[in-house]
Amino acid sequence: MKINYKKILANLIPILIGLFFIYFSYINTTINERNEIYRNLKNADYIYVILSVFIGFISHIIRAFRWKLMLNPLGYSPKTHNSILAVFIGYLSNYALPRLGDVIRATVLAKYESIPFNKSFGTIVIERAIDLFLLSLLIIVAMILNFELIHSHLHIEKWNPLLFFIILFFSLILGYKLFSHLKTSKKNSIIKLLKFLEGFKEGFLIIFKMDKKITYLIQTLLIWSMYLGMFILIKWSIPETTSLSIEPLILAFVIGSLSFFASNGGIGIYPYVISLVLINYGVSKESSLAFGWIMWTSQSLMFLICGSLSFFILPLINKNN
């Protein structure tokens, strides 16, 4: 059997990135700073952390209901409990390998609901495309709200709106030409990218084919409002971050969300990038790192507990399958 070193390396890199940032955070803090981080963690108001976890938990329940709505136009109506358990198992699996959770979710419904893997997985791809679109909108909002900070870091001396729109116009033309060229490519990586973009397009089209379009849109907005809400709640768990306004919190939220693409479950890198943002708004290194670790640990523990329980519960309530 031929060993696929490329695949092994692709799976190892996210883990190594996470471990690197844990080590990097450690060597870039003094003993006193680490003691202060520990004090922040110890003295945090965990009522807000529990509320944050609860909101996160509800958002994932809603995600399961939204998934069912996407499967209905295909002629399938999985049991609600199986959809919920599959979602939590999927999130837990992402800590082992990036995006493994999406495969596991589809596999669960294939086994217990007899829904063809390719069809359920297709809805997950569409779901991810829609979520990526919403995250992109939040990134734009974060950039607008934090324009001065971004402006200062990019060292732009003068803002010229006309130049911006000219660059945008030609970038769109260039992007169209590039996309047209890529459509004729035979490279496997390019074909995969084009399939994902096609899924992005289908994601919006399937919404208009649904009987409950408004319900789907409300659920989508609820999920992302809860994601943002559970993040904002953490600011009240640490005294130094209670006065933070919405601008740095949205910026930290979107950058933290992007870190999940870099390592398994955002391990290591998530608290670090959150700290980088909050430090720019006057929060100390100790409090900003504590904020990141509280947010990451609380949500990760929820996935560990709910995902592990789902693994055990799923076969028990589906004995006849």
C-alpha positions as CSV (number, residue, x, y, z in Angstrom):
1,M,0.0,0.0,0.0
2,K,1.4,3.4,-1.1
3,I,1.7,5.9,1.7
4,N,0.2,9.3,0.8
5,Y,2.7,11.6,2.4
6,K,1.0,14.7,0.9
7,K,-2.3,13.8,2.7
8,I,-0.5,13.0,5.9
9,L,1.3,16.4,5.8
10,A,-1.9,18.2,5.0
11,N,-3.5,16.7,8.1
12,L,-0.4,17.4,10.3
13,I,0.1,21.0,9.3
14,P,-3.0,22.4,11.1
15,I,-2.1,20.5,14.3
16,L,1.5,21.8,14.1
17,I,0.2,25.4,13.6
18,G,-1.9,25.1,16.7
19,L,1.0,23.7,18.8
20,F,3.3,26.4,17.4
21,F,0.9,29.2,18.6
22,I,0.6,27.6,22.0
23,Y,4.4,27.5,22.3
24,F,4.7,31.0,20.8
25,S,2.2,32.4,23.3
26,Y,4.1,30.7,26.1
27,I,7.6,32.0,25.2
28,N,6.2,35.5,24.6
29,T,4.8,35.9,28.1
30,T,6.8,36.3,31.3
31,I,6.2,34.3,34.5
32,N,4.4,37.4,36.0
33,E,2.2,37.7,32.9
34,R,1.3,34.0,33.0
35,N,0.4,34.3,36.7
36,E,-1.8,37.3,35.8
37,I,-3.5,35.3,33.0
38,Y,-4.1,32.5,35.5
39,R,-5.6,35.1,38.0
40,N,-7.9,36.4,35.2
41,L,-9.1,32.9,34.4
42,K,-9.6,32.1,38.1
43,N,-11.4,35.3,39.0
44,A,-13.6,35.5,35.8
45,D,-17.3,35.8,36.2
46,Y,-18.4,32.4,34.9
47,I,-22.1,33.3,34.9
48,Y,-21.4,35.1,31.6
49,V,-19.4,32.2,30.4
50,I,-22.2,29.7,31.1
51,L,-24.6,32.0,29.3
52,S,-22.3,32.2,26.4
53,V,-22.1,28.4,26.3
54,F,-25.8,28.1,26.5
55,I,-26.3,30.5,23.6
56,G,-23.8,28.5,21.6
57,F,-25.6,25.3,22.4
58,I,-28.9,26.7,21.2
59,S,-27.3,28.0,18.0
60,H,-26.2,24.5,17.1
61,I,-29.7,23.1,17.8
62,I,-31.0,25.7,15.4
63,R,-28.3,24.7,12.9
64,A,-29.7,21.1,13.0
65,F,-33.3,22.4,12.3
66,R,-31.9,24.5,9.4
67,W,-30.2,21.4,8.0
68,K,-33.5,19.6,8.0
69,L,-35.1,22.4,6.0
70,M,-32.3,22.0,3.4
71,L,-33.0,18.3,3.1
72,N,-36.8,18.6,2.7
73,P,-36.7,19.8,-0.9
74,L,-34.7,16.7,-1.7
75,G,-37.5,14.5,-0.3
76,Y,-35.9,13.6,3.0
77,S,-37.1,14.4,6.6
78,P,-34.6,13.1,9.1
79,K,-35.6,12.7,12.8
80,T,-34.8,15.9,14.7
81,H,-32.7,14.1,17.4
82,N,-30.5,12.4,14.8
83,S,-29.9,15.7,13.1
84,I,-28.9,17.4,16.4
85,L,-26.6,14.5,17.5
86,A,-25.0,14.5,14.0
87,V,-24.2,18.2,14.3
88,F,-22.5,17.8,17.7
89,I,-20.6,14.7,16.6
90,G,-19.5,16.7,13.5
91,Y,-18.2,19.6,15.6
92,L,-16.2,17.3,17.9
93,S,-14.7,15.5,14.9
94,N,-13.3,18.8,13.6
95,Y,-10.8,18.7,16.4
96,A,-9.3,15.6,15.0
97,L,-9.1,16.7,11.4
98,P,-10.3,19.9,9.7
99,R,-13.6,19.5,7.9
100,L,-13.8,15.9,9.0
101,G,-17.0,16.9,10.9
102,D,-18.8,17.6,7.6
103,V,-18.1,14.1,6.4
104,I,-19.1,12.5,9.7
105,R,-22.4,14.5,9.7
106,A,-23.4,13.1,6.3
107,T,-22.2,9.6,7.3
108,V,-24.5,9.6,10.4
109,L,-27.6,10.4,8.3
110,A,-26.6,7.9,5.7
111,K,-26.4,5.2,8.4
112,Y,-29.4,6.1,10.6
113,E,-31.7,7.9,8.1
114,S,-30.8,6.1,4.8
115,I,-30.1,9.5,3.2
116,P,-27.5,9.1,0.4
117,F,-24.2,10.4,1.5
118,N,-23.7,12.6,-1.6
119,K,-27.0,14.3,-1.1
120,S,-26.7,15.1,2.6
121,F,-23.0,16.1,2.1
122,G,-24.1,18.4,-0.7
123,T,-26.4,20.3,1.6
124,I,-23.6,20.7,4.1
125,V,-21.3,22.2,1.3
126,I,-24.2,24.6,0.5
127,E,-24.5,25.4,4.2
128,R,-20.8,26.2,4.5
129,A,-21.0,28.4,1.4
130,I,-23.8,30.4,2.9
131,D,-22.0,30.7,6.2
132,L,-18.9,31.8,4.4
133,F,-20.9,34.5,2.7
134,L,-22.3,35.8,6.0
135,L,-18.8,35.7,7.5
136,S,-17.6,37.8,4.5
137,L,-20.3,40.3,5.2
138,L,-19.2,40.5,8.9
139,I,-15.6,41.0,7.7
140,I,-16.7,44.0,5.6
141,V,-18.7,45.4,8.6
142,A,-15.7,44.9,10.9
143,M,-13.4,46.7,8.4
144,I,-15.8,49.6,8.1
145,L,-16.2,49.9,11.9
146,N,-12.4,49.6,12.5
147,F,-11.3,51.6,9.5
148,E,-9.0,53.9,11.6
149,L,-7.2,51.0,13.1
150,I,-6.7,49.3,9.7
151,H,-5.8,52.6,8.1
152,S,-3.1,53.2,10.7
153,H,-1.6,49.7,10.3
154,L,-1.5,49.9,6.6
155,H,0.2,53.3,6.8
156,I,-2.2,54.9,4.3
157,E,-1.5,58.6,4.4
158,K,-4.6,59.7,2.4
159,W,-7.8,58.0,1.6
160,N,-8.9,58.4,-2.0
161,P,-12.5,57.0,-2.7
162,L,-12.2,57.4,-6.4
163,L,-8.9,55.4,-6.5
164,F,-10.5,52.7,-4.4
165,F,-13.5,52.3,-6.9
166,I,-11.1,52.3,-9.9
167,I,-9.1,49.6,-8.3
168,L,-12.2,47.7,-7.4
169,F,-13.6,48.0,-10.9
170,F,-10.5,46.6,-12.6
171,S,-10.1,43.9,-9.9
172,L,-13.6,42.7,-10.8
173,I,-12.8,42.6,-14.5
174,L,-9.5,40.8,-13.7
175,G,-11.4,38.4,-11.4
176,Y,-14.0,37.6,-14.2
177,K,-11.2,37.0,-16.7
178,L,-9.4,34.7,-14.3
179,F,-12.5,32.8,-13.4
180,S,-13.3,32.3,-17.1
181,H,-9.8,30.9,-17.6
182,L,-10.0,28.7,-14.6
183,K,-13.2,27.1,-15.9
184,T,-11.2,25.5,-18.7
185,S,-8.5,24.2,-16.3
186,K,-8.0,20.4,-15.9
187,K,-6.1,20.7,-12.6
188,N,-7.7,18.7,-9.8
189,S,-7.3,21.6,-7.2
190,I,-8.9,24.1,-9.6
191,I,-11.8,21.7,-10.4
192,K,-12.4,21.3,-6.6
193,L,-12.4,25.1,-6.2
194,L,-14.9,25.5,-9.0
195,K,-17.2,22.8,-7.5
196,F,-17.1,24.7,-4.2
197,L,-18.0,28.0,-6.0
198,E,-20.8,26.1,-7.8
199,G,-22.0,24.9,-4.4
200,F,-21.9,28.5,-3.2
201,K,-24.2,29.5,-6.1
202,E,-26.6,26.5,-5.5
203,G,-26.8,27.5,-1.8
204,F,-28.6,30.7,-2.7
205,L,-30.8,29.0,-5.4
206,I,-32.0,26.2,-3.0
207,I,-33.3,28.9,-0.6
208,F,-35.7,30.0,-3.3
209,K,-36.9,26.4,-3.9
210,M,-37.8,25.9,-0.2
211,D,-41.4,26.1,1.1
212,K,-40.2,27.8,4.2
213,K,-37.8,30.4,2.9
214,I,-38.5,33.0,5.6
215,T,-38.0,30.3,8.3
216,Y,-34.6,29.4,6.8
217,L,-33.5,33.0,6.6
218,I,-34.6,33.7,10.2
219,Q,-32.8,30.6,11.4
220,T,-29.6,31.6,9.6
221,L,-29.7,35.1,11.0
222,L,-30.4,33.7,14.5
223,I,-27.4,31.3,14.3
224,W,-25.0,34.1,13.4
225,S,-26.5,36.6,15.9
226,M,-26.0,33.9,18.6
227,Y,-22.4,33.3,17.5
228,L,-21.7,37.0,17.9
229,G,-23.7,37.2,21.1
230,M,-21.9,34.3,22.8
231,F,-18.6,36.0,21.9
232,I,-19.7,39.5,23.2
233,L,-20.9,38.0,26.5
234,I,-17.4,36.9,27.4
235,K,-16.4,40.6,27.7
236,W,-18.3,40.8,31.0
237,S,-16.5,37.9,32.5
238,I,-13.2,39.9,32.8
239,P,-13.2,43.3,34.5
240,E,-10.8,44.9,32.0
241,T,-12.8,44.0,29.0
242,T,-16.3,45.1,30.2
243,S,-15.9,48.6,28.7
244,L,-15.1,47.3,25.2
245,S,-17.3,48.7,22.4
246,I,-18.8,46.7,19.6
247,E,-16.1,47.7,17.1
248,P,-13.2,45.7,18.5
249,L,-15.5,42.8,19.5
250,I,-16.7,42.3,15.9
251,L,-13.2,42.6,14.6
252,A,-11.9,40.0,17.1
253,F,-14.9,37.8,16.3
254,V,-14.3,37.6,12.6
255,I,-10.5,37.2,13.0
256,G,-11.1,34.5,15.5
257,S,-13.5,32.8,13.2
258,L,-10.9,32.8,10.4
259,S,-8.4,31.2,12.7
260,F,-10.5,28.0,12.6
261,F,-9.4,27.5,9.0
262,A,-5.7,27.4,10.2
263,S,-5.8,24.8,12.9
264,N,-8.0,22.0,14.2
265,G,-10.8,23.8,16.1
266,G,-8.7,26.9,16.3
267,I,-6.5,25.4,19.0
268,G,-3.6,27.7,20.0
269,I,-4.1,30.3,17.3
270,Y,-7.6,31.4,18.4
271,P,-6.7,32.9,21.8
272,Y,-3.5,34.4,20.2
273,V,-5.3,36.3,17.4
274,I,-8.1,37.5,19.8
275,S,-5.3,38.9,22.0
276,L,-3.7,40.7,19.0
277,V,-6.9,42.6,18.3
278,L,-7.9,43.5,21.8
279,I,-4.4,44.8,22.6
280,N,-4.8,47.4,19.9
281,Y,-7.8,48.7,21.9
282,G,-5.9,49.2,25.2
283,V,-6.6,45.8,26.8
284,S,-3.5,44.3,28.5
285,K,-1.9,41.2,27.0
286,E,-2.9,39.2,30.1
287,S,-6.6,40.1,30.0
288,S,-6.8,39.7,26.2
289,L,-5.2,36.2,26.2
290,A,-7.5,35.3,29.1
291,F,-10.5,36.4,27.0
292,G,-9.4,34.3,24.1
293,W,-8.7,31.2,26.2
294,I,-12.0,31.5,28.1
295,M,-14.0,31.7,24.8
296,W,-12.1,28.9,23.1
297,T,-12.1,26.6,26.2
298,S,-15.7,27.0,27.1
299,Q,-16.9,26.3,23.6
300,S,-14.5,23.4,23.1
301,L,-15.7,21.8,26.4
302,M,-19.2,22.1,25.2
303,F,-18.3,20.2,21.9
304,L,-16.3,17.6,23.9
305,I,-19.2,16.9,26.3
306,C,-22.1,17.1,23.8
307,G,-20.1,15.4,21.0
308,S,-19.0,12.5,23.2
309,L,-22.5,12.0,24.6
310,S,-23.9,12.1,21.1
311,F,-21.6,9.3,20.1
312,F,-23.0,7.1,22.8
313,I,-26.6,8.2,22.6
314,L,-27.0,7.9,18.8
315,P,-26.8,4.1,18.5
316,L,-28.9,3.6,21.6
317,I,-31.9,5.5,20.2
318,N,-31.5,4.0,16.8
319,K,-31.4,0.3,17.8
320,N,-33.8,-0.7,15.1
321,N,-31.6,0.9,12.3
